[in-house]
Amino acid sequence: MKNNIKVERAKKDMTQEDLAKEIGVSRQTIISIESGKYVPSTILALKIALYFKLSVEEIFILETND
């Protein structure tokens, strides 16, 4: 699953640590999500989307193997 977290963080001039503190996770979690190594839970995806005032679909892009 791809995501636009890094882009959205850049718009707000935020570090991974800043975002992690805002949504209550570790910096390592943000690193893993951004790199595609970890797919967040629905609740975490919603928290991230709400923080950026975007829909989940605007942050996370589901890749299909069509």
C-alpha positions as CSV (number, residue, x, y, z in Angstrom):
1,M,0.0,0.0,0.0
2,K,1.4,3.4,-1.0
3,N,0.8,6.5,1.0
4,N,1.2,10.3,0.8
5,I,2.3,10.8,4.4
6,K,5.7,12.1,3.6
7,V,4.2,14.7,1.2
8,E,1.6,15.8,3.7
9,R,4.3,16.1,6.4
10,A,6.4,18.2,4.1
11,K,3.4,20.6,3.5
12,K,3.3,21.2,7.2
13,D,7.1,21.2,7.7
14,M,6.9,18.3,10.1
15,T,9.3,15.6,11.0
16,Q,8.4,12.0,11.5
17,E,8.9,12.5,15.2
18,D,6.4,15.5,15.2
19,L,3.7,13.4,13.5
20,A,4.4,10.4,15.7
21,K,3.8,12.6,18.8
22,E,0.7,14.2,17.4
23,I,-1.0,10.8,16.7
24,G,0.4,8.9,19.7
25,V,2.8,6.4,18.0
26,S,6.5,5.9,17.8
27,R,8.7,7.5,15.1
28,Q,9.6,4.0,14.0
29,T,5.9,3.3,13.3
30,I,5.8,6.4,11.0
31,I,9.0,5.3,9.3
32,S,7.6,1.8,8.7
33,I,4.3,3.2,7.3
34,E,6.0,5.7,5.0
35,S,8.3,3.0,3.6
36,G,5.5,0.6,3.0
37,K,6.8,-2.0,5.4
38,Y,3.8,-1.7,7.7
39,V,0.1,-1.3,6.9
40,P,-1.6,0.7,9.7
41,S,-4.7,-0.5,11.4
42,T,-8.0,1.2,10.4
43,I,-7.9,3.3,13.5
44,L,-4.4,4.5,13.0
45,A,-5.1,5.2,9.3
46,L,-8.2,7.3,10.4
47,K,-6.1,9.2,13.0
48,I,-3.5,10.1,10.4
49,A,-6.2,11.2,7.9
50,L,-8.0,13.2,10.5
51,Y,-4.8,14.9,11.5
52,F,-4.2,16.1,8.0
53,K,-7.9,16.8,7.4
54,L,-8.0,14.5,4.5
55,S,-9.9,11.3,3.7
56,V,-8.1,7.9,4.2
57,E,-8.2,7.5,0.4
58,E,-6.3,10.7,0.0
59,I,-3.5,9.5,2.3
60,F,-3.4,5.7,1.4
61,I,-3.4,4.2,-2.1
62,L,-4.4,0.6,-2.4
63,E,-2.3,-1.1,-5.1
64,T,-4.1,-3.9,-7.0
65,N,-2.5,-6.6,-9.1
66,D,-4.9,-6.3,-12.0
